[in-house]
Amino acid sequence: MTAPVPLPGSRTGRDPARSIKPGPRQLPAEVVAATQRERLFDAIVHTVAAKGYASARVSDICTAAGVTRPAFYALFAGKEDAFLSTYRHGIGVLLRLMDEAYAQAPDWRAGARAALGVLLDVLASVPAFAAMAVVEIDAVGARARAERAELLGRFARFFAEAPRPGGPARPGELVSAVVGGVYATIYRYVDAGRVAELPALLPVLSYFMTAPFLGRDDAEAELTAPARPSAPTGAPCAERRESEDVA
């Protein structure tokens, strides 16, 4: 059975379960590199969340991961490359979790709410990843902003089955506006240190997300919909894809 992929930041970089013990039975080089990459992903998330991207040094990240600088530079070109690699990996895990929730729902409305609920729950359960991926990405530069724009475009997949809105609104522009509004609200809460409150936003954000497609009256039911089950206490993990690397 293939092991699931945890979200970066859900573990510490020096997690004892991933220690590489010296001895005569040495692990294959690719296994060592994959383990070091995983530890660095977690270390990058926690270091950037704690210090801010601008103040986080490669040496800080290496110390948090228990990995040497030569090993770091064997995997990444530098701090920006490491940040973006971690961001892409984490967003991939998050989107797969949202895809799974969406696919299990009986219709678009329930699927959109389920995917949004997973997004809010996962960010709340790993505050360091939320801080790194939502707020600190602003400090990284143009490449990171392009990555974020590409991510927001990928959220359109959750609106492919939405009812077509009436009036002059163009569906693509409407979806972009809705996604941007949801993201802006999440950003405001994460930036204010209110990550734990994100799941409580599900009713109002579900209303905001569905009203342009269902109409205000139908969407109002989202404001009184039953609460989601409590988020799992373990690390958020997505099923590994067959084509995915060990890390």
C-alpha positions as CSV (number, residue, x, y, z in Angstrom):
1,M,0.0,0.0,0.0
2,T,1.4,3.4,-1.0
3,A,2.0,5.8,1.9
4,P,0.0,9.1,1.8
5,V,1.7,12.4,1.3
6,P,1.6,14.8,4.3
7,L,1.2,18.5,4.0
8,P,4.6,20.4,4.5
9,G,4.7,21.9,7.9
10,S,2.5,19.2,9.5
11,R,5.7,17.7,11.0
12,T,8.9,19.1,12.3
13,G,12.1,19.1,10.2
14,R,13.9,17.0,12.8
15,D,11.1,14.5,13.1
16,P,12.8,11.4,14.7
17,A,10.9,9.1,12.4
18,R,12.9,10.4,9.5
19,S,16.3,10.4,11.0
20,I,19.1,8.9,8.9
21,K,21.2,6.7,11.1
22,P,24.8,6.1,10.2
23,G,26.1,2.6,10.0
24,P,27.2,-0.2,7.6
25,R,23.7,-0.6,6.1
26,Q,23.6,2.6,4.2
27,L,20.4,3.7,2.5
28,P,20.3,4.2,-1.3
29,A,21.3,7.8,-2.3
30,E,17.9,8.5,-3.7
31,V,16.2,7.5,-0.5
32,V,18.5,9.7,1.5
33,A,17.8,12.7,-0.8
34,A,14.1,12.1,-0.7
35,T,14.1,12.0,3.1
36,Q,16.2,15.2,3.3
37,R,13.9,16.9,0.9
38,E,10.9,16.1,3.0
39,R,12.6,17.3,6.1
40,L,13.6,20.5,4.3
41,F,10.0,21.1,3.2
42,D,8.9,21.0,6.8
43,A,11.8,23.1,8.0
44,I,11.2,25.8,5.3
45,V,7.5,26.1,6.3
46,H,8.3,26.4,10.0
47,T,11.3,28.7,9.6
48,V,9.5,31.1,7.2
49,A,6.4,31.2,9.3
50,A,8.4,32.0,12.4
51,K,11.0,34.5,11.0
52,G,9.4,35.7,7.8
53,Y,10.8,35.0,4.3
54,A,13.2,37.9,4.3
55,S,14.8,37.0,7.6
56,A,14.9,33.3,7.1
57,R,18.4,32.2,6.2
58,V,19.5,29.0,4.5
59,S,21.5,28.1,7.6
60,D,18.3,28.5,9.7
61,I,16.4,26.1,7.4
62,C,19.3,23.6,7.5
63,T,19.4,23.7,11.2
64,A,15.7,23.2,11.5
65,A,15.9,20.2,9.2
66,G,19.1,18.7,10.5
67,V,20.5,18.8,7.0
68,T,23.9,20.2,5.9
69,R,24.3,23.2,3.6
70,P,25.9,21.0,0.9
71,A,22.9,18.7,1.0
72,F,20.5,21.7,0.8
73,Y,22.3,23.0,-2.3
74,A,22.3,19.6,-3.9
75,L,18.5,19.7,-3.8
76,F,17.7,23.4,-4.3
77,A,19.4,26.3,-6.1
78,G,18.8,28.6,-3.2
79,K,16.2,29.9,-0.7
80,E,13.8,31.1,-3.3
81,D,13.9,27.8,-5.2
82,A,13.4,25.9,-1.9
83,F,10.4,28.1,-1.0
84,L,8.8,27.6,-4.4
85,S,9.4,23.9,-4.4
86,T,7.8,23.6,-1.0
87,Y,4.9,25.8,-2.1
88,R,4.2,23.7,-5.2
89,H,4.4,20.5,-3.3
90,G,2.1,21.7,-0.5
91,I,-0.4,23.2,-2.9
92,G,-0.4,19.8,-4.8
93,V,-1.3,18.0,-1.6
94,L,-4.0,20.5,-0.7
95,L,-5.6,20.4,-4.1
96,R,-5.7,16.6,-4.1
97,L,-7.5,16.7,-0.7
98,M,-10.0,19.2,-2.1
99,D,-10.5,17.1,-5.3
100,E,-11.2,14.0,-3.1
101,A,-13.9,15.9,-1.1
102,Y,-15.4,17.4,-4.2
103,A,-15.6,14.1,-6.1
104,Q,-17.4,12.4,-3.2
105,A,-20.2,14.9,-3.1
106,P,-23.6,14.3,-4.8
107,D,-23.8,17.6,-6.7
108,W,-21.9,20.8,-7.4
109,R,-23.3,22.7,-4.5
110,A,-22.3,20.1,-2.0
111,G,-19.0,19.5,-3.7
112,A,-18.0,23.1,-3.7
113,R,-18.8,23.5,-0.1
114,A,-16.9,20.3,0.8
115,A,-13.8,21.4,-1.1
116,L,-13.9,24.8,0.5
117,G,-14.4,23.2,3.9
118,V,-11.2,21.1,3.3
119,L,-9.3,24.2,2.4
120,L,-10.3,26.0,5.5
121,D,-9.8,23.0,7.8
122,V,-6.3,22.1,6.4
123,L,-5.0,25.7,6.7
124,A,-6.4,25.9,10.2
125,S,-4.7,22.6,11.2
126,V,-1.3,23.6,9.9
127,P,-1.0,27.3,10.7
128,A,2.7,27.4,9.7
129,F,1.8,26.3,6.2
130,A,-1.0,28.9,6.0
131,A,1.4,31.7,7.0
132,M,4.1,30.6,4.6
133,A,1.8,29.9,1.6
134,V,-0.8,32.7,2.0
135,V,1.1,35.6,3.5
136,E,4.9,35.2,3.2
137,I,4.7,34.4,-0.5
138,D,4.2,38.1,-1.0
139,A,7.8,38.7,0.1
140,V,9.4,36.2,-2.3
141,G,9.1,38.1,-5.6
142,A,7.7,38.0,-9.1
143,R,8.1,34.2,-9.6
144,A,6.1,33.5,-6.4
145,R,3.4,35.9,-7.4
146,A,3.1,34.1,-10.7
147,E,2.9,30.8,-8.9
148,R,0.1,32.2,-6.8
149,A,-1.8,33.5,-9.8
150,E,-1.5,30.1,-11.4
151,L,-2.8,28.5,-8.2
152,L,-5.9,30.7,-8.1
153,G,-6.6,29.8,-11.7
154,R,-6.6,26.1,-10.8
155,F,-9.4,26.7,-8.3
156,A,-11.7,27.2,-11.4
157,R,-11.9,23.4,-11.5
158,F,-14.4,23.5,-8.7
159,F,-16.8,25.6,-10.7
160,A,-16.8,23.6,-13.9
161,E,-20.2,22.0,-13.0
162,A,-21.7,25.2,-11.5
163,P,-25.1,26.4,-13.0
164,R,-24.5,29.0,-15.6
165,P,-25.4,32.4,-14.2
166,G,-28.0,34.6,-15.9
167,G,-27.4,38.2,-17.0
168,P,-24.4,39.7,-18.8
169,A,-21.8,38.2,-16.4
170,R,-19.1,36.1,-18.1
171,P,-18.6,32.8,-16.2
172,G,-14.8,32.9,-16.3
173,E,-14.6,36.5,-15.0
174,L,-17.3,35.7,-12.3
175,V,-15.3,32.6,-11.1
176,S,-12.1,34.7,-10.9
177,A,-13.9,37.3,-8.9
178,V,-15.4,34.7,-6.5
179,V,-12.0,32.9,-6.0
180,G,-10.3,36.2,-5.5
181,G,-12.8,37.3,-2.8
182,V,-12.5,34.0,-0.9
183,Y,-8.7,34.2,-1.1
184,A,-8.7,37.8,0.1
185,T,-10.8,36.8,3.1
186,I,-8.5,33.9,4.0
187,Y,-5.5,36.2,3.6
188,R,-6.9,38.7,6.0
189,Y,-7.5,36.1,8.7
190,V,-4.1,34.4,8.3
191,D,-2.3,37.8,8.3
192,A,-4.1,38.8,11.5
193,G,-3.1,35.5,13.2
194,R,-6.6,34.2,13.2
195,V,-6.0,31.0,11.4
196,A,-7.9,28.9,13.9
197,E,-11.0,30.8,13.0
198,L,-11.0,29.8,9.3
199,P,-13.4,26.8,9.6
200,A,-16.0,29.1,11.1
201,L,-16.1,31.1,7.9
202,L,-17.5,28.1,5.9
203,P,-21.1,29.2,6.0
204,V,-20.6,32.8,4.8
205,L,-17.9,31.9,2.3
206,S,-20.1,29.1,0.9
207,Y,-22.9,31.7,0.5
208,F,-20.6,34.1,-1.2
209,M,-19.3,31.3,-3.5
210,T,-22.6,29.9,-4.5
211,A,-24.9,33.0,-4.7
212,P,-23.7,34.2,-8.1
213,F,-24.6,30.7,-9.6
214,L,-27.7,29.6,-7.6
215,G,-29.2,33.0,-6.8
216,R,-29.3,34.8,-3.4
217,D,-32.4,33.0,-2.1
218,D,-31.2,29.5,-2.8
219,A,-27.7,30.3,-1.6
220,E,-29.0,31.5,1.8
221,A,-29.4,27.9,2.9
222,E,-25.6,27.8,3.1
223,L,-25.8,30.2,6.0
224,T,-27.7,27.7,8.1
225,A,-26.3,24.4,6.7
226,P,-25.3,21.8,9.3
227,A,-21.7,22.1,10.6
228,R,-19.0,19.9,9.1
229,P,-17.6,17.1,11.2
230,S,-14.6,18.1,13.2
231,A,-11.4,18.2,11.2
232,P,-9.1,15.2,11.8
233,T,-6.4,15.7,14.4
234,G,-3.6,14.0,12.4
235,A,-1.5,15.5,9.7
236,P,-3.5,16.4,6.5
237,C,-2.4,13.8,4.0
238,A,-3.3,13.1,0.4
239,E,-3.1,9.9,-1.5
240,R,0.2,9.6,-3.4
241,R,-0.1,9.5,-7.1
242,E,1.7,6.7,-9.0
243,S,3.8,9.2,-10.9
244,E,4.9,11.1,-7.8
245,D,8.4,11.1,-6.5
246,V,9.2,9.6,-3.1
247,A,9.3,13.0,-1.6
